[in-house]
Structures are given as C-alpha cells and as structure tokens.
Amino acid sequence: MFNTIVKIMERFFIITNLPIIAFKSDGSIISSSGYTDKYMEMLDENNIYERVLKELQEEDAKNRVTMPCSYKIFFTAFYVESNDVYRGLVIMGPHTCCKNHPLGIPYKPRCLMNNLISLFKIIEKDINYGRFIKPGYSFHVKRALDYIDSRYSDPITLEDVIDYLNINKSYFCTLFKKETGKTFTEYLNLTRIEKSKDLLLEETSSILDIALAVGFSNQNYFSILFKRYTGLTPMQFRKNGGLEKVDVKY
C-alpha cells in the first residue's frame, strides 16, 4: 500500500513541482518528494503535522485543511483515503499565493488545492488500475475488480457491484467465477486480507482497528479468514514479520 503512495508522490511532484510528504498514522514519514532541509524545518517549526491532524479529526472537518504560517506560507493536508488515517496522511507544501516569494516558496494559490488533490487521486487511480487490473479479463470483470480495489474498506455488497455495472446478477456471478476462479465474496475477502497485511507489518494499531480499516465489521471473522488464507492468525503474522505457511492454498 505505502509503495503505491511513494509512486504517486513521485509522479505528482514531477507534474506540479510542489513539495509533498506523506505520514503513517503513528506520525512516521512514509516518503517525500521535493522536500529540502529548509522545507522540513518549516514543517517541523510550525508543527504542521500535529495541527492538521487535530483539524482533520474535528467532528465537522472537511476532507482537506490548509494551514497558514508566517510570511504568507501555507501547507495543505488530506487523507489518502477520506477519513481513513491508516491509508496515510498527505501534506502538500509549503506553497504560497505570492509570485516570486522571497524565500523561493512554490507559487500555488489556495484556490488550486482542490484541483491538486484531484490530480493526486487521478494518479492514484491510474497506478492502481495498472497494478490490480490484469490483462485478459472481460470489460465487466475489470470494472468489478477496479470497484473492489477502490471500495474494499466500505461495506460493499454484490448488489452494489451489480447496480454499479448495471448487469444481470446471474450472468455476472458466472462470468466473475469463470475468470477469477473465485466468487465475488471470496475475492472481496481475499483483497481485504491482502490489504491488511501492510497494516499489520507497518502499523502498531490493534487487530480490531485494522480489521475495521480494511472493511471487516467483526474482529473474530477477520481473524478466522486471515488464518484460512495465510495459515496464521493476524498476531502471528505480525510477529513472524509477514512470513506465511507455504502449504496454504487460497
């Protein structure tokens, strides 16, 4: 998961020349692009991470927040996945509304921040499409897999996908099983289990929090499925550093 964020930020910086940095839920840095020591000092001296985290966690918070600093400098932050701290927190900036800023801060007016966030999401979708949608699938199955990968953390159902595709349920189930070798539910659960592995290895969050973050509403069910697919409980997987039992078959 975090490897994808690194690729997104690299492309984003190449396109925009706007410094960008991403953090895990524990405050550690995932990666950055375009960041200099000067920009990092600005980030730290203004307590940007702590300020944006507090602002985003407010009950009536919007999907993004822009923090002002001295000398007409700003930082804009948003979650990689809306309201999901486990997917990563992204901070764009420093940026300014002043052309030819004396400190050399990139000129990116605040009115453009929504457009830049949309660009980040477009790059993310493009990378994920190439990563998760394998060639050889039919049009409807490709769209279904794309839907699952982008919405797995939500309580999605087979009916949701059917409505999204506007396709006959029986036909879709037969087609999906034929091309993927799994039912919709099996594929969705396996996707969630695969997504949970990154969190188990890179986060210190509880098993319950991770289960909820990847779309399971019940920790026990998550643990049962995780062991079925990996041969280990989530805690054993974390302690083993991601090593699974080699005789387990999906």
C-alpha positions as CSV (number, residue, x, y, z in Angstrom):
1,M,0.0,0.0,0.0
2,F,2.7,2.5,1.0
3,N,4.8,1.6,-2.0
4,T,1.9,2.9,-4.1
5,I,1.8,6.2,-2.2
6,V,5.6,6.7,-3.0
7,K,4.9,6.2,-6.7
8,I,2.0,8.6,-6.6
9,M,4.0,11.3,-4.9
10,E,6.9,11.0,-7.3
11,R,4.7,11.5,-10.3
12,F,2.8,14.3,-8.5
13,F,6.0,16.2,-7.9
14,I,7.2,15.8,-11.4
15,I,4.0,17.2,-12.8
16,T,3.5,20.1,-10.3
17,N,6.9,20.8,-8.8
18,L,5.0,21.2,-5.5
19,P,6.8,19.5,-2.5
20,I,4.7,16.7,-1.0
21,I,5.2,14.4,2.0
22,A,3.2,11.5,3.5
23,F,2.9,10.2,7.0
24,K,1.7,6.9,8.6
25,S,-0.9,7.0,11.3
26,D,1.8,6.9,14.0
27,G,3.4,10.1,12.6
28,S,6.4,8.5,10.9
29,I,7.2,9.5,7.4
30,I,6.3,7.2,4.5
31,S,8.1,9.2,1.9
32,S,8.5,12.7,0.4
33,S,9.2,14.3,-3.0
34,G,10.7,17.7,-3.5
35,Y,11.5,18.2,0.2
36,T,14.6,20.0,1.2
37,D,16.1,20.6,4.7
38,K,14.6,24.1,4.6
39,Y,11.1,22.8,3.9
40,M,11.4,20.1,6.5
41,E,12.4,22.8,9.1
42,M,9.3,24.9,8.1
43,L,7.1,21.8,8.6
44,D,8.6,21.0,12.0
45,E,8.8,24.5,13.3
46,N,5.2,25.2,12.6
47,N,4.0,21.9,14.0
48,I,2.2,21.2,10.7
49,Y,1.6,17.5,11.2
50,E,0.1,17.9,14.7
51,R,-2.0,20.9,13.6
52,V,-3.5,19.3,10.5
53,L,-4.2,16.1,12.3
54,K,-6.1,17.9,15.0
55,E,-8.1,19.9,12.4
56,L,-9.0,16.9,10.3
57,Q,-10.2,15.0,13.4
58,E,-12.7,17.7,14.3
59,E,-16.4,16.5,14.1
60,D,-17.3,18.9,11.3
61,A,-13.9,18.7,9.5
62,K,-13.8,18.8,5.7
63,N,-11.8,16.4,3.5
64,R,-8.8,18.8,3.4
65,V,-7.3,21.5,5.6
66,T,-4.9,24.3,4.7
67,M,-2.7,25.6,7.5
68,P,-1.3,29.2,7.4
69,C,2.2,30.1,8.6
70,S,4.2,33.3,8.7
71,Y,5.4,35.0,5.5
72,K,2.2,34.0,3.6
73,I,3.2,30.4,3.5
74,F,0.7,27.5,3.6
75,F,0.5,23.7,3.9
76,T,-2.5,21.7,2.7
77,A,-3.2,18.3,4.0
78,F,-5.7,15.4,3.3
79,Y,-6.0,11.7,3.9
80,V,-5.1,9.3,1.0
81,E,-8.5,7.7,1.7
82,S,-11.2,10.0,3.1
83,N,-11.4,9.9,6.9
84,D,-9.1,6.8,7.0
85,V,-5.9,7.6,8.9
86,Y,-4.5,4.1,8.2
87,R,-4.1,4.8,4.5
88,G,-1.8,7.7,5.1
89,L,-1.9,11.5,5.6
90,V,-0.5,13.6,2.8
91,I,0.7,17.2,3.2
92,M,1.3,19.4,0.1
93,G,3.6,22.4,0.5
94,P,5.0,24.7,1.5
95,H,3.1,26.8,-1.1
96,T,2.2,30.5,-1.4
97,C,-0.2,32.8,-3.1
98,C,2.6,35.3,-3.8
99,K,4.5,35.2,-7.0
100,N,8.3,35.4,-6.7
101,H,8.2,34.7,-2.9
102,P,11.4,35.9,-1.3
103,L,12.0,32.5,0.3
104,G,11.6,30.7,-3.0
105,I,8.3,29.0,-2.0
106,P,6.4,27.5,-4.9
107,Y,3.6,29.7,-6.2
108,K,0.4,27.6,-5.8
109,P,-2.6,29.7,-4.8
110,R,-5.0,28.2,-2.3
111,C,-7.8,28.2,-4.8
112,L,-5.9,25.4,-6.7
113,M,-5.7,23.0,-3.8
114,N,-8.8,21.0,-4.7
115,N,-7.6,20.7,-8.2
116,L,-4.2,19.4,-7.0
117,I,-5.8,16.9,-4.6
118,S,-7.9,15.7,-7.6
119,L,-4.7,15.3,-9.6
120,F,-3.3,13.1,-6.7
121,K,-6.4,10.9,-6.8
122,I,-6.2,10.6,-10.6
123,I,-2.6,9.5,-10.4
124,E,-3.6,7.0,-7.7
125,K,-6.4,5.6,-9.8
126,D,-4.1,5.2,-12.8
127,I,-1.4,3.4,-10.8
128,N,-3.9,1.1,-9.0
129,Y,-5.6,0.3,-12.3
130,G,-2.3,-0.9,-13.8
131,R,-1.3,-2.7,-10.6
132,F,-4.5,-4.6,-9.8
133,I,-6.4,-5.0,-13.1
134,K,-4.6,-7.8,-15.0
135,P,-4.9,-8.2,-18.8
136,G,-7.2,-10.9,-20.1
137,Y,-10.3,-10.1,-18.1
138,S,-13.5,-9.0,-19.7
139,F,-14.8,-5.5,-19.5
140,H,-17.3,-6.1,-16.8
141,V,-14.9,-8.1,-14.6
142,K,-12.2,-5.5,-15.0
143,R,-14.6,-2.8,-13.8
144,A,-15.7,-5.0,-10.9
145,L,-12.1,-5.6,-9.8
146,D,-11.4,-1.9,-10.0
147,Y,-14.6,-1.2,-7.9
148,I,-13.5,-3.7,-5.3
149,D,-10.0,-2.3,-5.0
150,S,-11.2,1.2,-4.6
151,R,-14.1,0.5,-2.2
152,Y,-12.9,-2.6,-0.2
153,S,-12.8,-0.6,3.0
154,D,-16.5,0.2,2.7
155,P,-19.4,-2.3,3.5
156,I,-19.9,-3.1,-0.2
157,T,-22.1,-6.0,-1.4
158,L,-22.6,-8.0,-4.5
159,E,-25.8,-5.9,-5.1
160,D,-23.7,-2.7,-5.0
161,V,-21.5,-4.0,-7.8
162,I,-24.4,-5.3,-9.8
163,D,-26.0,-1.8,-9.6
164,Y,-22.7,-0.2,-10.5
165,L,-22.2,-2.3,-13.6
166,N,-25.9,-2.4,-14.5
167,I,-25.6,-6.1,-15.4
168,N,-27.6,-9.3,-14.7
169,K,-26.7,-10.8,-11.4
170,S,-26.6,-14.4,-12.5
171,Y,-24.6,-13.6,-15.6
172,F,-22.1,-11.5,-13.6
173,C,-21.6,-14.2,-10.9
174,T,-21.0,-16.9,-13.6
175,L,-18.6,-14.6,-15.5
176,F,-16.7,-13.5,-12.4
177,K,-16.2,-17.0,-11.1
178,K,-15.1,-18.2,-14.5
179,E,-12.4,-15.5,-15.0
180,T,-11.1,-15.1,-11.4
181,G,-11.7,-18.6,-10.1
182,K,-13.4,-17.1,-7.1
183,T,-16.9,-15.8,-6.1
184,F,-17.4,-12.1,-5.5
185,T,-17.3,-12.6,-1.7
186,E,-14.2,-14.8,-1.8
187,Y,-12.4,-12.2,-3.9
188,L,-13.5,-9.3,-1.8
189,N,-12.4,-11.1,1.4
190,L,-9.1,-12.0,-0.1
191,T,-8.5,-8.4,-1.2
192,R,-9.2,-7.2,2.3
193,I,-6.9,-9.8,3.8
194,E,-4.1,-8.7,1.4
195,K,-4.6,-5.1,2.3
196,S,-4.5,-5.9,6.0
197,K,-1.0,-7.4,5.7
198,D,0.6,-4.0,5.1
199,L,-1.1,-2.5,8.1
200,L,-0.1,-5.5,10.3
201,L,3.5,-5.1,9.3
202,E,3.8,-1.3,9.2
203,E,1.4,-0.2,11.9
204,T,1.1,-0.7,15.7
205,S,-2.7,-0.5,15.6
206,S,-4.8,-3.1,17.3
207,I,-6.2,-6.0,15.3
208,L,-9.7,-4.6,15.7
209,D,-8.7,-1.3,14.2
210,I,-7.0,-2.9,11.3
211,A,-10.0,-5.2,10.7
212,L,-12.3,-2.2,10.6
213,A,-9.9,-0.2,8.4
214,V,-10.0,-2.9,5.6
215,G,-13.8,-3.3,5.7
216,F,-14.5,-6.1,8.3
217,S,-17.1,-5.3,10.9
218,N,-16.1,-8.2,13.2
219,Q,-12.6,-8.9,14.5
220,N,-13.3,-12.6,15.0
221,Y,-14.4,-13.1,11.5
222,F,-11.4,-11.2,10.2
223,S,-9.1,-13.4,12.3
224,I,-10.8,-16.6,11.1
225,L,-10.5,-15.6,7.4
226,F,-6.9,-14.4,7.9
227,K,-5.8,-17.7,9.2
228,R,-7.7,-19.5,6.5
229,Y,-5.8,-17.6,3.8
230,T,-2.4,-17.4,5.4
231,G,-2.3,-20.3,7.9
232,L,-1.6,-17.8,10.7
233,T,-3.6,-15.5,13.0
234,P,-3.1,-11.8,12.4
235,M,-0.9,-11.5,15.5
236,Q,1.2,-14.5,14.5
237,F,1.6,-12.9,11.0
238,R,2.8,-9.7,12.7
239,K,5.2,-11.4,15.0
240,N,6.6,-13.5,12.1
241,G,7.3,-10.4,10.0
242,G,4.9,-11.4,7.3
243,L,6.1,-15.0,6.7
244,E,3.2,-17.3,5.9
245,K,2.8,-21.0,5.9
246,V,3.8,-22.3,2.5
247,D,1.2,-25.1,2.3
248,V,-1.8,-22.8,2.5
249,K,-3.9,-22.6,-0.7
250,Y,-6.5,-19.9,-1.5
